[in-house]
Amino acid sequence: MIKYMGTKTTGDGAVLYLFLVNGVPKEIRESALKQHPGCYEALPATAKARISANRAWMSKL
């Protein structure tokens, strides 16, 4: 069971996505979402849109 709990910003400005995975809290960076099966799919549409916008911005650099 994977449940999205929200986001948290670190001191250096990175965004961590907070999940409960089988009852265990996990903090996952955006770049590591693909390494945790099911976490990206558990995100709400607004978080997926933010990630998509970040990736589009990074591809322009």
N, C-alpha and C positions, 0 to 999 in steps of 0.2 A: 504494500500500500504506500503510495506517494501522495503527500498533501503539500501544496504550496502554502507557505505561511507569510511571505512578504519579502521585502528587500532591506538591506542594511548597507550603509556607506562606510567604508573604512577611512582611516585618517589620511591616507594618500589619495582618496577620491575614487577608489575602485568600488564597484557595486557587487555585493554578495547577495545571492538568492537563497532564501531560507526555506528549507523543506523538512518535513517529517517523513523519513523513509523507514518503514516498519517500526515506527515508534521512536526512532533515534533521530535527534535533530542534526541536520547537515547544513553547512554553509558552503555554497558552491559559487565559484567565480563564473562569469559569463563564458570565458574561454574554455571552461571545463565541463560545461553542460552536456556536451556530446559524449563525454566519458562516463556519464551516469545515466544508464538506460531508464527512460520513462520520465526523467525530470523535465526535459524540454517540453514534452507533450503535456505535462501537468501545469505549465505556466498559463496564466490568463492571456487573452488576446492583447491587452495593453502592454504587457511585458514582452511578448513576442514582437510587437510593433517597435518597441524601443530597441530591442536587439537588432532587428532588421535595419532600423535607421542607423544604428552604430556601425553595422557592417558596411552599409552603403557609404557612410562618411569615410570609413577607413579605406575603402577601395578607391576613393578619389585621391588619396594621398600619394 
